[in-house]
Amino acid sequence: MNTHSRKIKVVCPKDCGNAPKKNLLKDLNIAFAEYRVEDIVEHLKDDVLWNIVGNKFMRSKKEIIEEIERMKEYKVSEIRISNVITHGNTGSVNGILIRDDEKCFAFCNVYHFSGFGRNSKIKKITSYIIETEQSDDME
């Protein structure tokens, strides 16, 4: 299913948003691609941890806000979400980000929530990001 957010092209299978947490994670990844800080931090615990494996480790909302602000120089033109998987208090999203400079990055974000409820905040994010050749694959 192809949809367009306010700023970037979004490609996502129809079933990516068929449950509340799946929909939250889909929207959160789009917000990250668009650098919408307010829409991101409202879902994070104050002492959230974000590990961008092999690159950076952040230990608070403040550090995450600073990192997102720094990343804004890289404009994303498209996000292709392949899978959104949730189970209990965990979830993950994987796909491809394409920047305006045509650099392409495969990503997988793993989320740990503070609880099992619909309003639980995210307490930990682990991100795997690899620069790759542009791909039209949507498995």
C-alpha positions in Angstrom: 0.0 0.0 0.0 1.5 3.4 -1.0 0.6 6.4 1.1 2.1 9.8 1.4 2.8 11.5 4.7 3.2 15.3 5.0 6.8 15.3 3.8 8.1 12.0 2.4 6.8 9.1 0.4 5.8 6.1 2.6 5.5 2.6 1.2 4.1 0.0 3.7 2.1 -3.2 3.4 -1.5 -3.0 4.3 -1.2 -5.1 7.5 1.5 -2.8 9.0 -1.2 -0.9 11.0 -3.7 -3.6 11.9 -3.1 -3.4 15.7 -2.6 -0.4 18.0 1.1 -1.1 18.7 1.8 -1.9 15.1 0.2 1.4 14.0 2.2 3.2 16.7 5.5 1.7 15.5 4.7 2.4 11.9 3.9 6.1 12.7 6.9 6.4 14.9 9.3 5.2 12.2 7.7 7.7 9.8 8.1 10.5 12.4 11.8 9.5 12.8 12.3 9.7 9.0 10.6 13.2 9.0 12.5 14.3 12.2 9.3 15.2 14.0 10.7 15.4 17.5 7.5 16.2 19.3 5.7 13.1 17.8 8.6 10.9 18.8 9.4 12.0 22.4 5.8 11.8 23.6 6.1 8.0 23.3 9.5 7.7 25.1 10.3 7.3 28.8 12.5 10.1 30.2 15.3 7.7 30.8 14.9 5.9 27.4 18.0 4.2 26.0 18.7 4.3 22.2 21.6 2.2 20.9 22.4 2.8 17.2 24.6 -0.3 17.0 28.2 0.5 16.1 27.6 4.2 16.1 26.0 5.9 19.1 24.4 5.2 22.5 22.0 7.6 24.0 20.6 7.5 27.6 17.8 10.1 27.7 15.1 12.0 25.8 17.4 15.0 25.8 20.2 13.1 24.1 17.7 11.6 21.6 16.3 15.1 20.8 19.9 16.4 20.2 20.6 13.4 17.9 17.4 13.9 15.8 18.2 17.6 15.5 21.7 16.8 14.3 20.3 14.2 11.8 17.9 16.8 10.2 20.6 17.8 7.7 20.0 14.4 5.9 16.7 14.8 4.1 14.8 11.5 3.6 12.7 11.3 0.5 11.1 7.9 1.1 10.7 5.2 3.7 9.8 1.6 2.7 8.5 -0.4 5.7 8.7 -4.1 5.1 7.6 -5.5 8.4 6.1 -4.3 11.7 6.1 -7.1 14.3 4.8 -6.8 17.9 4.6 -9.3 20.8 3.9 -8.4 24.4 6.1 -5.5 25.4 8.4 -5.7 22.3 8.2 -4.8 18.7 10.3 -4.2 15.6 10.2 -2.4 12.3 12.5 -3.0 9.3 12.7 -1.5 5.9 14.6 0.9 3.7 15.2 4.7 4.0 16.1 6.6 0.8 17.6 10.1 1.2 17.4 13.0 -1.2 21.0 12.4 -2.1 19.9 8.9 -3.2 21.8 7.1 -0.5 19.9 4.1 0.7 19.9 2.5 4.2 18.4 -0.8 5.3 17.2 -0.5 8.9 15.8 -2.6 11.7 14.6 -0.9 14.9 13.8 -3.1 18.0 11.6 -1.5 20.7 11.1 -2.5 24.3 8.1 -0.9 26.0 7.8 -0.2 29.8 4.8 -2.5 30.0 2.2 -4.5 28.0 -0.6 -1.9 27.8 -1.5 0.3 24.9 -0.2 3.5 26.6 3.2 2.0 27.7 6.2 4.2 26.9 9.3 3.0 25.0 12.2 2.3 27.4 14.8 1.0 24.9 15.4 1.2 21.2 18.1 -0.8 19.4 18.7 0.3 15.8 20.7 -1.6 13.1 21.4 0.6 10.1 23.4 -0.4 7.0 24.1 1.6 3.9 23.0 -0.4 0.9 22.2 -0.3 -2.8 18.7 1.0 -3.6 16.3 -1.8 -3.7 12.7 -2.2 -4.8 12.3 -5.4 -2.8 9.4 -5.3 -0.4 9.3 -8.7 1.3 
